[in-house]
Amino acid sequence: MRMIFLLGIMLVSLPTAPSLFTYEDTESDVSRSQILKAILEQSQEFFDISKRMAATVDVPARMECCPSETHLIHPRGGISRDGKLLEIYRDHRTVQKFYQTACKADVQDEPCHLIKRKYQPASRCAQRFSYVYAFVRDFNVSESFRLDYIRVKSGCSCELDVTLHEEIELR
């Protein structure tokens, strides 16, 4: 399209240059204006089409089996991988922040959405955790701070508590 537009500009600018054509000069003036008009109409149609297409774009909705929320938190303490309580370093200039993804309050420990009805009573939305680095020390201990893992909420997933019945062969 850009090439056609440049070609149209070149054709429009030709009458000011010395003529290299002999018998087609009068006929080419009419065709040049028609070409320019067609180019402008085509670009207007393209602009209108692109506007209409953008107005009708469908965005698929995203549904979760166990909806969750992500928040930025800045806790004063945390739990280590060993289950110990840790104090997280902070002062007037430094506050450690972490992103935490928690189950929404109305779905925590409730049956999962979007699964077959026969499995819903055996399902529940469960909180998931992961460990991230933080600058910490053991709680109520005057030791120096160290880099260690603390537990943060990292998502909400659906768990199925299904008992499998298997026949055991006795010999």
C-alpha positions in Angstrom: 0.0 0.0 0.0 2.9 2.3 0.8 4.4 1.6 -2.7 1.1 2.4 -4.4 0.9 5.7 -2.4 4.5 6.6 -3.4 3.7 5.7 -7.0 0.7 8.0 -6.8 2.8 10.9 -5.5 5.4 10.3 -8.3 2.6 10.4 -10.9 1.2 13.6 -9.4 4.6 15.3 -9.4 5.3 14.4 -13.1 3.4 17.3 -14.7 5.8 19.8 -13.1 8.8 18.0 -14.5 9.7 18.3 -18.3 7.5 16.0 -20.3 9.1 12.8 -21.6 5.9 11.6 -23.1 4.6 12.7 -26.5 1.0 11.7 -27.4 -0.2 10.5 -24.0 0.3 13.8 -22.0 -3.4 14.9 -21.9 -4.7 11.4 -21.3 -2.1 10.7 -18.5 -3.3 13.8 -16.6 -6.8 12.3 -16.3 -5.5 8.9 -15.3 -3.1 10.4 -12.7 -5.9 12.1 -10.9 -8.0 9.0 -11.1 -5.1 7.0 -9.7 -4.6 9.4 -6.8 -8.4 9.4 -6.1 -8.4 5.6 -6.1 -5.4 5.5 -3.7 -7.1 7.9 -1.3 -10.4 6.0 -1.4 -8.6 2.7 -0.9 -6.7 4.0 2.2 -10.0 5.3 3.6 -11.7 2.0 3.1 -8.8 0.2 4.8 -9.0 2.6 7.7 -12.7 2.0 8.1 -12.3 -1.8 7.8 -9.7 -1.8 10.5 -11.8 0.2 12.8 -14.8 -2.1 12.4 -12.7 -5.2 12.9 -11.2 -3.8 16.2 -14.7 -3.1 17.5 -15.9 -6.7 17.1 -12.9 -8.6 18.6 -14.1 -11.2 21.1 -11.9 -11.7 24.2 -12.3 -15.2 25.7 -13.3 -15.2 29.4 -11.0 -17.0 31.7 -12.6 -19.2 34.4 -10.7 -20.9 37.2 -11.6 -24.1 39.0 -10.4 -22.5 42.3 -10.2 -18.7 41.9 -7.3 -16.9 43.6 -6.1 -13.4 44.3 -2.5 -12.0 44.1 -1.4 -9.4 46.6 1.9 -7.7 47.5 2.6 -8.3 51.1 5.3 -7.1 53.5 5.2 -9.4 56.5 7.2 -9.0 59.7 7.7 -12.7 60.1 7.5 -16.0 58.2 7.8 -19.8 58.5 11.0 -21.6 57.5 11.1 -24.9 55.6 11.7 -26.6 59.0 8.5 -25.0 60.4 10.5 -22.5 62.6 9.2 -18.9 63.1 11.5 -16.3 61.5 11.8 -12.6 61.9 12.1 -10.8 58.5 14.6 -7.9 58.4 13.2 -4.4 58.1 14.3 -0.9 59.1 13.0 2.6 58.3 14.4 2.4 54.8 14.1 -1.3 53.9 10.9 -3.3 53.8 10.9 -6.7 52.2 8.0 -7.3 49.9 6.6 -10.5 48.4 3.8 -11.5 46.0 1.4 -13.9 47.5 -1.4 -15.7 45.6 -4.1 -16.9 47.9 -7.4 -18.8 47.5 -10.4 -16.4 47.5 -12.1 -16.5 50.9 -15.3 -18.0 49.5 -13.6 -21.0 47.8 -11.0 -22.0 50.4 -11.8 -25.6 51.4 -15.0 -25.6 49.4 -15.9 -28.0 46.5 -14.1 -27.1 43.2 -16.0 -25.4 40.3 -16.0 -26.7 36.7 -15.7 -30.4 37.5 -18.2 -33.2 37.1 -21.0 -33.2 39.7 -20.2 -36.8 40.9 -16.6 -35.6 41.8 -17.6 -32.3 43.5 -18.3 -33.8 47.0 -14.8 -35.4 47.0 -13.1 -32.2 45.8 -11.9 -29.1 47.6 -9.9 -26.0 46.8 -6.6 -26.2 48.6 -4.0 -23.5 49.3 -0.6 -24.1 47.7 2.7 -22.8 49.1 6.2 -22.2 47.8 9.4 -20.9 49.4 11.2 -17.7 48.5 14.4 -16.1 49.7 14.3 -13.5 52.5 16.8 -11.8 54.8 15.8 -13.3 58.2 16.8 -14.5 61.6 15.2 -16.8 64.2 12.4 -15.2 66.1 13.3 -13.7 69.5 17.0 -14.5 69.1 19.6 -11.7 68.9 21.7 -13.3 66.1 22.7 -11.8 62.8 20.4 -11.9 59.9 20.9 -14.5 57.1 19.4 -15.4 53.8 16.9 -18.2 54.1 13.6 -19.4 52.7 10.2 -18.4 54.0 6.9 -19.9 53.0 4.4 -17.8 50.9 1.1 -18.7 49.4 1.6 -19.4 45.7 -1.8 -20.5 44.4 -5.1 -22.3 44.8 -5.6 -25.8 43.3 -8.3 -28.4 43.2 -7.7 -31.6 45.2 -9.8 -34.8 44.8 -10.0 -37.1 47.8 -10.8 -40.4 46.0 -10.4 -43.8 47.5 -9.3 -46.4 45.0 -10.7 -49.8 45.5 -8.3 -52.5 44.4 -8.5 -56.2 44.8 -5.6 -57.7 46.6 -4.7 -61.2 45.7 -3.7 -63.3 48.8 -1.5 -66.4 48.3 
